[in-house]
């Protein structure tokens, strides 16, 4: 029965409701003879008689027909619902997006700006958020466990992914409150020559080493990384413990951690961390395409 056309179900239901070939044919906008042929075709496919004629045009349902009528109505209801869902999805009225983000993206207000802004325009699309570091977001998008990610913009996007920059966040120095450099309102990079740095583990270090290299070039020193750890709050924990300093995005100064203070860098041009939206190269989901279109409003060249 799985290969019976939905049209035959619709013809049978219409005939059952009118119990008259002529009236049912008028409602269906077909001829009575065509309707007769289609009902006979349905009965032949089922191997069962569904209707009994009473006169030339009136009919009554057989016991089999009565049982089949309920199932036929269910089939049509589900078909109509499926069509409605497809049409609404095509109009981007419904859908689901899995979006990853770094903690700093939330602290910078970008979740509110980008995700909440999109949600206001497309309230029926379900959005699921995941906090991951950049490399984990990339892996999740490649494996199709997520659709989008807000990440540190890499020099080159991995094969199969693409993206564009949507924000630049100023970088600052996080240091112990009792550190001698904490007395400065701004940190001249040249003062960091012999200072121990805490940084991400090599597998998570996407972009931070570049920022430290920029500071090293400005201050004419090679950063002395004494410890690499997993996660930004682990880095700040070591700073709080007085074991070193760290390069952080400015929004982290909103996080109140004992014995940690933040100072901007004293440079001719600000040291900025680019944030990018990444996604798979080939997207066909109407919801995903709508999100890409929305985010293009905020694209930054570079």
C-alpha positions as CSV (number, residue, x, y, z in Angstrom):
1,X,0.0,0.0,0.0
2,X,3.0,2.2,0.4
3,X,3.1,3.0,-3.3
4,X,-0.5,4.1,-3.6
5,X,-0.7,7.7,-4.8
6,X,-2.1,10.2,-2.2
7,X,-4.5,11.4,-4.9
8,X,-6.4,8.0,-4.7
9,X,-6.8,8.4,-1.0
10,X,-8.2,11.9,-1.5
11,X,-10.6,10.7,-4.2
12,X,-11.8,7.9,-1.9
13,X,-12.4,10.2,1.1
14,X,-14.3,12.7,-1.1
15,X,-16.5,9.9,-2.4
16,X,-17.1,8.5,1.1
17,X,-18.1,11.9,2.5
18,X,-20.6,12.6,-0.4
19,X,-21.6,9.0,-1.0
20,X,-22.4,10.2,-4.5
21,X,-20.1,9.9,-7.6
22,X,-21.6,13.0,-9.2
23,X,-21.3,15.4,-6.2
24,X,-17.8,14.0,-5.3
25,X,-16.6,14.5,-8.9
26,X,-17.8,18.1,-8.9
27,X,-15.9,18.8,-5.6
28,X,-12.8,17.2,-7.0
29,X,-13.2,19.0,-10.3
30,X,-13.0,15.8,-12.3
31,X,-15.6,13.8,-14.3
32,X,-17.7,11.1,-12.7
33,X,-16.2,8.5,-15.1
34,X,-12.7,9.5,-14.1
35,X,-13.6,9.2,-10.4
36,X,-15.1,5.8,-11.1
37,X,-12.0,4.6,-12.8
38,X,-9.8,5.9,-10.0
39,X,-11.8,4.2,-7.3
40,X,-11.7,1.0,-9.3
41,X,-7.9,1.4,-9.6
42,X,-7.6,1.8,-5.8
43,X,-9.7,-1.3,-5.2
44,X,-7.6,-3.3,-7.6
45,X,-4.4,-2.2,-5.8
46,X,-5.8,-3.1,-2.5
47,X,-7.5,-6.3,-3.7
48,X,-10.6,-5.4,-1.8
49,X,-14.0,-3.8,-2.6
50,X,-14.4,-0.5,-0.8
51,X,-17.8,0.7,-2.1
52,X,-21.1,-0.7,-3.2
53,X,-23.2,1.1,-5.7
54,X,-26.8,2.0,-4.9
55,X,-28.4,3.0,-8.2
56,X,-26.3,4.7,-10.9
57,X,-24.4,7.2,-8.7
58,X,-25.1,6.6,-5.0
59,X,-22.7,4.4,-3.0
60,X,-22.3,2.8,0.4
61,X,-19.1,1.8,2.0
62,X,-18.4,-1.8,2.6
63,X,-17.1,-2.9,6.0
64,X,-13.6,-2.9,4.5
65,X,-14.3,0.6,3.1
66,X,-15.3,1.9,6.5
67,X,-12.1,0.6,8.1
68,X,-10.0,2.0,5.2
69,X,-11.7,5.4,5.4
70,X,-10.2,6.1,8.9
71,X,-6.7,5.2,7.7
72,X,-7.1,7.2,4.4
73,X,-8.0,10.3,6.4
74,X,-4.9,9.8,8.6
75,X,-2.7,9.5,5.5
76,X,-4.1,12.7,4.0
77,X,-3.8,14.5,7.4
78,X,-0.1,13.5,7.6
79,X,0.5,14.4,4.0
80,X,-1.0,17.8,4.5
81,X,1.1,18.3,7.7
82,X,4.3,17.2,5.9
83,X,3.6,19.7,3.1
84,X,2.9,22.5,5.5
85,X,6.2,21.8,7.4
86,X,8.1,21.7,4.1
87,X,6.5,25.0,3.0
88,X,7.1,26.7,6.3
89,X,10.7,25.4,6.3
90,X,11.3,26.8,2.8
91,X,9.9,30.2,4.0
92,X,12.3,29.9,7.0
93,X,9.4,29.9,9.4
94,X,10.7,26.8,11.2
95,X,14.0,24.9,11.5
96,X,16.8,24.2,14.0
97,X,20.3,25.6,14.2
98,X,23.1,24.3,16.4
99,X,25.5,27.2,17.1
100,X,28.8,27.1,18.9
101,X,30.5,30.0,20.7
102,X,33.5,30.9,22.8
103,X,33.0,32.4,26.3
104,X,34.4,35.7,25.1
105,X,31.7,36.0,22.4
106,X,29.0,35.9,25.1
107,X,30.9,38.4,27.4
108,X,31.3,40.8,24.4
109,X,27.6,40.9,23.9
110,X,27.8,39.2,20.5
111,X,25.3,36.4,21.4
112,X,22.7,39.0,22.1
113,X,23.6,41.0,19.0
114,X,23.8,38.1,16.5
115,X,21.8,35.2,17.9
116,X,19.0,37.1,19.7
117,X,18.9,39.5,16.7
118,X,18.3,36.6,14.3
119,X,15.8,35.0,16.7
120,X,13.7,38.2,16.7
121,X,13.4,38.0,12.9
122,X,12.8,34.2,12.9
123,X,11.1,33.4,16.2
124,X,10.0,29.9,15.1
125,X,13.5,28.6,14.4
126,X,14.9,26.7,17.3
127,X,18.5,27.6,18.3
128,X,20.7,25.4,20.4
129,X,23.9,27.0,21.8
130,X,27.1,25.2,22.7
131,X,30.1,26.7,24.4
132,X,33.3,25.2,22.9
133,X,36.8,26.4,22.2
134,X,37.6,27.2,18.6
135,X,39.1,23.8,17.6
136,X,36.2,21.9,19.1
137,X,33.7,24.0,17.2
138,X,35.6,23.4,14.0
139,X,35.5,19.6,14.6
140,X,31.8,19.7,15.5
141,X,30.9,21.5,12.3
142,X,33.0,19.2,10.2
143,X,31.3,16.2,11.8
144,X,27.9,17.9,11.3
145,X,27.2,17.9,15.0
146,X,26.8,21.7,14.7
147,X,25.9,24.2,12.0
148,X,27.8,27.3,12.9
149,X,30.5,28.5,15.2
150,X,31.8,31.8,16.5
151,X,35.5,31.3,16.6
152,X,38.9,33.0,16.5
153,X,39.4,33.6,12.8
154,X,42.1,31.2,11.6
155,X,44.6,32.2,8.9
156,X,43.1,29.6,6.7
157,X,39.7,27.8,7.0
158,X,39.8,24.0,7.1
159,X,38.8,22.1,4.0
160,X,35.1,22.0,3.7
161,X,34.5,25.1,5.9
162,X,34.3,28.8,5.1
163,X,33.5,31.9,7.1
164,X,33.9,35.6,7.5
165,X,34.9,38.0,10.2
166,X,32.1,39.6,12.2
167,X,33.9,41.3,15.1
168,X,37.3,42.5,16.4
169,X,38.0,42.4,20.1
170,X,40.7,44.5,21.7
171,X,43.4,42.5,23.6
172,X,44.5,43.2,27.1
173,X,47.0,41.9,29.6
174,X,45.6,39.9,32.6
175,X,48.1,40.0,35.5
176,X,48.1,39.5,39.3
177,X,46.9,42.5,41.2
178,X,50.1,42.7,43.2
179,X,52.3,42.4,40.0
180,X,54.7,45.4,39.6
181,X,53.2,46.1,36.2
182,X,49.7,46.5,37.7
183,X,50.7,50.0,38.7
184,X,50.7,51.0,35.1
185,X,47.5,52.3,33.5
186,X,48.8,50.9,30.1
187,X,51.3,48.2,29.4
188,X,54.2,49.0,27.1
189,X,55.0,45.7,25.3
190,X,58.7,46.3,25.9
191,X,58.1,45.8,29.6
192,X,57.1,42.2,29.0
193,X,60.5,40.9,27.9
194,X,61.2,38.8,31.0
195,X,57.7,38.2,32.2
196,X,56.3,34.6,32.3
197,X,53.2,34.0,30.2
198,X,50.4,31.5,30.6
199,X,48.7,30.4,27.4
200,X,46.5,27.7,25.8
201,X,47.6,24.2,25.2
202,X,49.1,23.8,21.7
203,X,46.0,22.0,20.3
204,X,43.8,24.9,21.4
205,X,46.1,27.7,20.6
206,X,44.2,29.2,17.6
207,X,45.2,32.9,17.3
208,X,46.7,33.6,20.7
209,X,50.2,32.9,19.7
210,X,49.9,35.4,16.9
211,X,48.8,38.1,19.3
212,X,51.7,37.4,21.6
213,X,54.0,37.4,18.5
214,X,52.7,40.9,17.6
215,X,53.4,42.1,21.2
216,X,56.8,40.5,21.0
217,X,57.6,42.3,17.7
218,X,56.4,45.6,19.1
219,X,58.4,45.2,22.4
220,X,61.4,43.4,20.7
221,X,61.2,40.2,22.8
222,X,60.2,36.6,22.4
223,X,57.3,35.7,24.7
224,X,58.3,33.3,27.6
225,X,55.5,30.8,27.8
226,X,56.0,28.8,31.0
227,X,52.7,27.0,31.1
228,X,50.0,25.9,28.6
229,X,46.6,24.8,30.0
230,X,43.2,23.9,28.7
231,X,40.5,26.6,28.9
232,X,40.5,30.4,29.5
233,X,39.5,30.1,33.2
234,X,42.4,27.7,33.8
235,X,44.6,30.4,32.4
236,X,43.1,33.0,34.7
237,X,43.4,30.7,37.7
238,X,47.2,30.6,37.1
239,X,47.3,34.4,36.8
240,X,45.3,34.6,40.1
241,X,47.8,32.3,41.7
242,X,50.6,34.7,40.7
243,X,52.4,32.4,38.3
244,X,52.3,34.6,35.2
245,X,50.4,37.0,33.0
246,X,48.2,36.3,30.0
247,X,46.9,37.9,26.9
248,X,43.1,38.2,27.1
249,X,40.3,39.7,25.1
250,X,39.0,42.9,26.6
251,X,35.5,41.5,27.5
252,X,37.1,39.3,30.2
253,X,37.7,42.3,32.4
254,X,34.0,42.0,33.2
255,X,34.8,38.7,35.0
256,X,35.6,39.4,38.6
257,X,38.4,37.0,39.6
258,X,40.3,37.6,42.9
259,X,43.9,38.9,42.4
260,X,43.4,39.4,38.6
261,X,43.4,42.9,37.0
262,X,43.4,43.9,33.3
263,X,45.5,46.6,31.6
264,X,45.3,47.7,28.0
265,X,48.5,47.8,25.8
266,X,50.3,50.9,25.0
267,X,50.7,50.6,21.2
268,X,50.3,52.9,18.2
269,X,47.6,50.6,16.8
270,X,45.3,48.4,19.0
271,X,46.0,44.7,19.1
272,X,42.7,43.1,18.0
273,X,41.4,39.6,18.0
274,X,39.2,38.7,14.9
275,X,36.1,36.7,15.6
276,X,34.6,34.8,12.6
277,X,31.4,33.0,11.9
278,X,32.3,29.6,10.3
279,X,30.1,27.1,8.6
280,X,30.2,24.3,6.0
281,X,30.8,25.4,2.4
282,X,27.7,23.8,1.0
283,X,24.6,24.7,2.9
284,X,21.1,23.9,1.7
285,X,19.0,24.2,4.8
286,X,16.7,27.3,4.5
287,X,17.3,28.1,8.2
288,X,21.1,27.9,7.8
289,X,21.0,30.0,4.6
290,X,18.9,32.6,6.4
291,X,21.4,32.8,9.3
292,X,24.3,33.3,6.9
293,X,22.3,36.1,5.1
294,X,21.5,37.7,8.4
295,X,25.2,37.5,9.6
296,X,26.4,39.0,6.3
297,X,25.1,42.3,7.6
298,X,27.9,42.3,10.1
299,X,30.7,41.1,7.9
300,X,34.0,42.9,8.3
301,X,36.6,43.0,5.4
302,X,39.9,41.4,6.2
